[in-house]
Amino acid sequence: MSDSILLQGKVSPWRYKCAISGNEIEITVSHLYTTIRINERCYYFRAENGIFDGTSTDMTFSPFPKIIFLCIVLLLLQAFHILLLIY
């Protein structure tokens, strides 16, 4: 893959269930991630650049709590910085 040219494309939400095997494939799209789910395993790709960001073992995992946690930490650091400037 190192010699290939990086081309980004658009993908739409999509779902397929095989009538013979029962396997399911689903693609979901959000402003942060494109998720490909094969049966109960999810593969996450960053929406901004298409870079693979990780997998899950089942549908209960989501990358969003990590993002929310980081946003809270950044807001707290910013509030602490403002307090230091005031005093």
N, C-alpha and C positions, 0 to 999 in steps of 0.2 A: 504494500500500500504506500510505501514511501515515495514511489515514482509516479503515483497517480495524481491527477489534478483535482483539487478540492472544488466540487461543484455542489452548491446547495439547491435543494428543490423544495417545493411545497408538498405537504402531505395532508390528506383529509382524514377525519375520524372514520374508522372502518371496523367491521366485525364479521367474523366468519366462524361457523361451527361445522365441522365435518360430520356428515350424517353417518358415515361408516365407522370412523374411529372415535368420534365424540370429542376430538381435540378442538380447542378454541383458540383463535387468534384475534386480538383486538388492538387497534391503534387509537390512542387518544392524544389530543393536542391541547396544550394550554400555553399561556404566554411565557411560562418558564421552561416547560419540558414537553417533549414528544415521548410518549410511553408506548412501547410495544409489549403486549402481554401475550405470552404463549402458555395456555392453560393457567396455572396460578403463579407463574414467574414473570416478573416485570423487568424490562430493560429500559433504562432512562437515558435520554439524549437531551442535551441542553438546546433549547429552542434558538438561542442567539447564534450558535455556531455549529450545531450538530454533533458536538463532541460527546462521546459515550461517557456517562456520569455514574453508572453503577447498576446493580441488579437488586432484586429482592428475592426472598424465598417464598413469599406468598403475597396476597393482596392486602395484608394488614400493614405492610411497610409503605411509607411514602417519603420522598425527600423533603416535603414541605415543612415538617417540624424543625428540621435542621436550618432551613432558611428563616423561619420565624424566630428561632432562637438567636441566630446571628443578627437579625434586625433589632431584636430587643437589646442585645449587648451593645450594638452601635448606638442606639438611642440613649442608653444609660451612660455610655462614655461621653456622648455629646452633652448630656445634661450635666454630668460631673464637670466637664470642661467649662460650661457656662457658669456654673457655681463658682469655680475657681477664678474666673474673670470678674465676677461681681464682688467677691470678697477679696 
